[in-house]
Amino acid sequence: MTGVEREIEEMVHRETRAWDLKDAAALVAIFHADMVWPWPPDAVSHDPALWVMEMGRFDADRWRRSWQELFNTHELVRNRRRIEKIVVSREGDGAFAVVDVDTLWRDTATGKDFLWKGRACKIYTKVAGSWKLIAHTGLLEYA
């Protein structure tokens, strides 16, 4: 693994730790100001024509509040993430990580489960010497 690949691996681990700790401030710190996050309605909707835009363009305060609401109302039952692949641009200023996610939240009021499960492509850009997550596909199932 190259130095840049280790840096990207650490970015994935930073995000995972933020979810594990329910740390909304740590989550927003990893995002690029121009982040947008399309999401499929389910894990089998591979056609982007079906996807939705739940959160809009990155807004640190809005995204922090949204995640804090999730953290305040849900128990994190499990958060398993496995990096399948990391690819770095020849220039070393862009990269993506393919990550398998299995995260289960449980609503503390209703007991209803909320599952995030599938494969994501997390896209990173290097800005002023630091890596930021600039795009992220929603979780999809692959055979």
Phi, psi and chi 1 to 4 in degrees:
 res  aa     phi    psi   chi1   chi2   chi3   chi4
   1 MET       -  132.8 -172.1  175.1  -77.6      -
   2 THR   -78.3  169.1   68.9      -      -      -
   3 GLY   -59.5  -41.9      -      -      -      -
   4 VAL   -67.4  -40.3  174.2      -      -      -
   5 GLU   -60.8  -38.5  -71.5  170.2  -28.2      -
   6 ARG   -65.0  -37.1  -80.8 -168.5  -65.8  -81.2
   7 GLU   -63.8  -41.2  -68.9  173.4   16.8      -
   8 ILE   -68.2  -41.8  -62.3  -56.6      -      -
   9 GLU   -56.3  -43.0  178.6 -176.4   51.6      -
  10 GLU   -65.3  -35.2  177.6   52.3   27.2      -
  11 MET   -61.5  -43.3  -72.5  -63.7  -64.9      -
  12 VAL   -62.3  -43.4  173.0      -      -      -
  13 HIS   -66.1  -36.9  -66.8  -36.3      -      -
  14 ARG   -60.5  -44.2  -82.9 -179.7   56.9 -163.6
  15 GLU   -63.3  -44.5 -179.5 -172.7   -6.6      -
  16 THR   -59.1  -45.4  -58.2      -      -      -
  17 ARG   -61.4  -39.0  -76.6 -169.5  -57.2  -88.0
  18 ALA   -62.1  -42.4      -      -      -      -
  19 TRP   -64.6  -46.0  -69.1  115.9      -      -
  20 ASP   -56.8  -40.5  -72.7  -15.7      -      -
  21 LEU   -88.2   -2.9  -62.8  170.8      -      -
  22 LYS    53.8   49.4  -65.4  178.5  154.1 -174.8
  23 ASP  -107.8   91.5 -172.8  -19.8      -      -
  24 ALA   -63.2  -35.4      -      -      -      -
  25 ALA   -65.4  -40.6      -      -      -      -
  26 ALA   -66.4  -34.4      -      -      -      -
  27 LEU   -64.0  -50.7  -84.2  172.0      -      -
  28 VAL   -65.8  -23.1  -62.0      -      -      -
  29 ALA   -68.2  -20.3      -      -      -      -
  30 ILE   -87.2  -12.1   68.2  171.9      -      -
  31 PHE   -89.9  142.0  -66.5  109.0      -      -
  32 HIS   -74.1  148.4 -171.9  -79.2      -      -
  33 ALA   -60.7  -23.0      -      -      -      -
  34 ASP   -99.3   14.5  -66.7  -35.1      -      -
  35 MET   -60.2  136.8  167.9   80.4  170.4      -
  36 VAL  -131.8  150.4  -72.8      -      -      -
  37 TRP  -137.2   84.5 -158.4  -20.4      -      -
  38 PRO   -71.0  152.1   27.1  -32.3      -      -
  39 TRP  -140.6  132.2 -155.5 -101.0      -      -
  40 PRO   -73.4  150.5   26.7  -32.0      -      -
  41 PRO   -67.8  -20.0   23.3  -30.9      -      -
  42 ASP  -157.3  173.1   54.5   54.8      -      -
  43 ALA   -74.9   -6.1      -      -      -      -
  44 VAL  -109.7    2.3  -64.8      -      -      -
  45 SER   -88.2   79.1  -66.4      -      -      -
  46 HIS   -74.6  -19.0  -69.9 -107.6      -      -
  47 ASP   -78.1  113.7 -178.1   -6.9      -      -
  48 PRO   -60.7  -17.4  -21.2   31.4      -      -
  49 ALA   -64.2  -17.9      -      -      -      -
  50 LEU   -94.4  -10.0  -58.1  172.5      -      -
  51 TRP   -72.6  163.3  -65.7    9.1      -      -
  52 VAL  -124.4  165.9  -63.7      -      -      -
  53 MET  -121.4   91.0 -168.9   69.4   79.1      -
  54 GLU   -72.6  -36.8  -67.8  -70.8  -31.5      -
  55 MET  -110.6   -9.1  -57.0  -93.8  -74.5      -
  56 GLY    68.4 -172.5      -      -      -      -
  57 ARG   -62.9  149.8 -175.8  172.7 -179.4  -98.4
  58 PHE   -53.9  129.6  178.9   67.6      -      -
  59 ASP  -140.0  107.5  176.6  -69.1      -      -
  60 ALA   -54.4  -46.1      -      -      -      -
  61 ASP   -65.3  -45.4  -69.4  -26.3      -      -
  62 ARG   -65.2  -45.0 -177.9  166.3   38.0   88.9
  63 TRP   -67.5  -39.4  -72.9   27.6      -      -
  64 ARG   -61.3  -46.3 -175.8 -178.2  -53.5  107.5
  65 ARG   -61.2  -41.8  -77.3 -168.1  -49.2  -89.1
  66 SER   -61.8  -46.8  176.9      -      -      -
  67 TRP   -70.1  -35.2  -74.3  -38.1      -      -
  68 GLN   -62.7  -37.7 -165.9   58.2   57.5      -
  69 GLU   -61.8  -44.2  176.2   66.3   20.4      -
  70 LEU   -58.7  -47.1  172.0   71.7      -      -
  71 PHE   -63.8  -35.3  -61.2  156.6      -      -
  72 ASN   -73.5  -22.2  -68.6  -15.6      -      -
  73 THR  -114.0   -3.4   58.4      -      -      -
  74 HIS  -134.4  145.4  -71.4   73.2      -      -
  75 GLU   -91.8  137.5  167.9 -164.9    3.6      -
  76 LEU   -85.9  110.1  179.1   59.6      -      -
  77 VAL   -81.3  -44.7  176.3      -      -      -
  78 ARG  -156.0  155.7   69.9  173.1  176.1  -94.7
  79 ASN  -148.7   85.8 -173.8   28.5      -      -
  80 ARG  -102.1  130.4  -61.3 -176.6 -168.9  125.5
  81 ARG  -135.4  133.9  -49.6 -128.5  167.8  174.7
  82 ARG  -131.3  125.0 -170.7  179.7   82.1 -119.0
  83 ILE   -79.9  121.6  -61.4  170.4      -      -
  84 GLU   -88.0  -37.6  -88.4  -61.6  -50.2      -
  85 LYS  -162.1  146.2 -178.6  178.1 -170.5  174.9
  86 ILE  -128.2  131.4  -65.4  172.5      -      -
  87 VAL  -126.0  131.6  175.8      -      -      -
  88 VAL  -117.1  139.7  178.1      -      -      -
  89 SER   -64.2  156.1   69.1      -      -      -
  90 ARG   -56.2  -35.0  -82.9 -172.3  -58.1  -88.7
  91 GLU   -77.1  -13.9  -60.9   77.4   11.5      -
  92 GLY    75.5   16.1      -      -      -      -
  93 ASP  -114.5    3.6   56.3    1.4      -      -
  94 GLY  -147.1  151.2      -      -      -      -
  95 ALA  -162.1  162.3      -      -      -      -
  96 PHE  -138.8  153.7   68.9   84.7      -      -
  97 ALA  -124.3  131.3      -      -      -      -
  98 VAL   -94.1  121.3  178.0      -      -      -
  99 VAL  -130.0  127.7 -179.4      -      -      -
 100 ASP   -88.3  128.7  -70.5  -26.5      -      -
 101 VAL  -119.2  136.3  174.8      -      -      -
 102 ASP  -140.7   92.4  179.2    6.7      -      -
 103 THR  -122.0  127.7  -58.6      -      -      -
 104 LEU  -120.6  122.1  179.1   61.8      -      -
 105 TRP  -107.7  149.6  -62.2   94.3      -      -
 106 ARG  -129.1  125.2 -176.1  163.3  -65.2  134.6
 107 ASP   -63.6  123.4 -172.2  -57.1      -      -
 108 THR   -71.6  -21.4   54.8      -      -      -
 109 ALA   -86.6  -41.5      -      -      -      -
 110 THR  -105.1  -18.3   66.8      -      -      -
 111 GLY    78.5    2.6      -      -      -      -
 112 LYS   -73.4  135.8 -175.2  176.9  179.7 -165.8
 113 ASP   -83.3  147.7  -72.8  -12.7      -      -
 114 PHE  -133.5  104.4  178.2   34.5      -      -
 115 LEU  -102.7  131.5 -179.8   63.3      -      -
 116 TRP  -109.9  112.6  -60.0  -13.5      -      -
 117 LYS  -145.5  129.1 -171.7  170.7  175.6   81.9
 118 GLY   150.8 -168.1      -      -      -      -
 119 ARG  -107.6  135.8 -179.8  166.6  -76.9  176.0
 120 ALA  -120.5  154.2      -      -      -      -
 121 CYS  -114.2  113.0 -179.0      -      -      -
 122 LYS  -100.2  121.6  -61.7  171.2  179.7  -76.9
 123 ILE  -109.1  128.5  -56.3  162.7      -      -
 124 TYR  -118.9  148.9  -59.9   91.3      -      -
 125 THR  -131.2  146.9 -175.0      -      -      -
 126 LYS   -96.2  124.8 -162.4  162.5 -160.8  176.1
 127 VAL  -129.9  120.8  179.3      -      -      -
 128 ALA    51.0   40.8      -      -      -      -
 129 GLY    83.8    0.3      -      -      -      -
 130 SER  -122.6  145.8  -64.1      -      -      -
 131 TRP   -84.3  139.3  -71.8  101.8      -      -
 132 LYS  -133.9  144.5  -66.8  -68.7 -177.1  178.4
 133 LEU   -80.0  117.0 -177.2   61.6      -      -
 134 ILE  -106.5  -20.2 -166.1  164.4      -      -
 135 ALA  -157.7  158.2      -      -      -      -
 136 HIS  -158.3  122.1 -176.7  -41.8      -      -
 137 THR   -77.5  154.3   61.9      -      -      -
 138 GLY   -68.6  169.8      -      -      -      -
 139 LEU   -77.5  127.0  -57.5  174.7      -      -
 140 LEU  -128.4  146.6  -65.8  168.0      -      -
 141 GLU   -87.0  139.1  -69.6  179.2    8.4      -
 142 TYR  -129.2  141.1  -67.1   89.0      -      -
 143 ALA   -69.7      -      -      -      -      -
